[in-house]
Amino acid sequence: MFEHSVKVPRHYKVAANIFKKVATEGGSVKNLLYDDKLKHFRTNVLYALITETIKHATDIDKIFENCGILAKEQRLDPWLAKILTAELLFGKKALPGKSKPELTILSYKEQFENFRSENPDEVKSKVVHRPRYVRINTNLLTTSDAIRAFQDEGYKFIRCTSGSYDDYLKQIQGLTEYDFTQDYHVKTMFVFAPGTKFHDHDLYLNNQIILQDKATALAVHLLAPPSGSTVLDMCAAPGMKTTQVAAYLRNQGKVYAVERNDQRYQTLCQLVESTSSKCVETIHKDVLEIKRGDLDDVEYVLLDPSCSGSGMDFSVHNYIEDTRLAKLTSLQEKFLKHAMNAFPNAKRIVYSTCSIFPEENERVVTNVVKTSRAKWRVQDVKELLKNQWNNYGSGMYGSMGTRCLYARPDTDMTTGFFLAVLDKDQKARDDEGKTLDIDDNKVKSISKDISNGKAVHEAEYGSTLQLDEVSDVIVKKKKKKERIRSENESDIKNNITEIESDLTKGAVETKMKKKHKKSKSKDDGNDQEFKQSVTEEVIAEYHQDITEVDHSDRIENIETKKKKRKKSKTLDHDTGEDDNLKQNHEPEDDGLEEPSKKKKKKNRDKEESIANDGSVPNHLDFTEDNVQEKKKKKKKKHLD
């Protein structure tokens, strides 16, 4: 029975809880470290303790199994026991406290060491000693000044090889304690020998150097936003990549850094301020709540969503529960879809995770790209890095998978990492830009034109035209109609004049005869006035025929009129100068003047409408033919 008269140091208990979550749930150590309850802890101490335990987890399990400690000490928390054992055997080699759990582990120390010495092959963790990567914060220090500063401390600068990437890997594996070189890809990053300490270095304390792994720095290197660009970091905390982008832009441009978690947001703000990243605007918000129209100026997007962390620090296991993996991939796909669709001016997205599971990587990318309504293309990272890399995505996901990049701890000397570069199709960007430029008034105007001319255009072209095409056709037809009207305006006048002349000679005489030669009872002046009114009446009748009936009906109506006139002429010829007929029609003489005036006003309006109607030229030929027929009939009558 444990009597906890002396409490276990709290940082051991906190480390044990995080280690348990990482081992059982597959969480990321860094994500779990930024919990509100840990705000008063030195996270770098906890991080070192947890990662050391993870590295030697397999050895510790074998030692515990051999000694039977967990069976004998059933009240001992197994997760805390592993943390304490890692500190005793692989860390500080001692336990400072006097709590019961610490004393229990110390009592098994001799058995632990005997097992290790007797079974060296079984207790041998596969630990790859990676080099130490340091990024120069060029907002506060130039790379040349950084080289001189390290040289002044006794470090030896070795120029990076100009050979292949494999030559570079050999070079960094051969670095000694005081050697350092420049990275092969990211030129603001220096590489030191494994185990080099910088936590107490002046340049680190002054935020002039940032302790950042190369794999995460590759994301900004591949994003490559030019100076003056607008960049969005969707999941920004703790701010490593955010501040790297600001330095890459030389603080010329804009960087939106979004973080939802309160504690992580505070950490982000502190790092942004301390690194003099002046172009960064931090946003305390869930990035999924940022809608289209909020940050439309964004051109480049960094997306590093929550993941299993299976590539970080030699994860405890190489598996993850299906339910948790399904939740993670669903969230990752949602983030990537949002990045593709919520920012219309985005040109490039770099999607990255610290996972080595393809379900969170290639599968997420291929699923989203295939179903996205926007046109995005997965760029070939091999081409972007000029074929100077060794690990790429799986061919199980087609060409999209092979275009992605993996960073492998055992071969690339970095943490496990995944990267995919997505570029928006240029045509899609242009089309989307045009759509954004159209204001509401233009949209309403074009929509109105479409509604008015839809049936006409569909009938003529056999299908519904696109918005721009309909607008162009409408404009062209209007211009054509105006041109036809102007070209035929003079022809219309000439034809009407000719019609009037012909009607005056022939049709007017017929009309007057139908009125039974009323001119004989009138004097010459009245006769002339009567002729004029009858002439206008006849012309108006023809104009009315032209405008009020269609082509076929007009033929029928006018043919009927011709027959009536012919019949009237025949009747006049047979009866001659019948006095009774004259007397019967004389009473009409008094009422003829007034209707003629009313009809003249009405027909004058119709005549003006005919002159403005673009369809008049289509009927003039028919009217002229009709007049010619009348001329022939008139000559025939005179011959008779």
Beta strands, then each sheet from edge to edge (+ up, - down):
strand 1: 132-136
strand 2: 156-158
strand 3: 179-182
strand 4: 189-192
strand 5: 209-210
strand 6: 230-233
strand 7: 254-259
strand 8: 280-284
strand 9: 300-303
strand 10: 348-353
strand 11: 376-378
strand 12: 405-407
strand 13: 417-424
sheet 1: 2+ 3+ 4- 1+ 5-
sheet 2: 8+ 7+ 6+ 9+ 10+ 13- 11+
sheet 3: 8+ 7+ 6+ 9+ 10+ 13- 12+
end
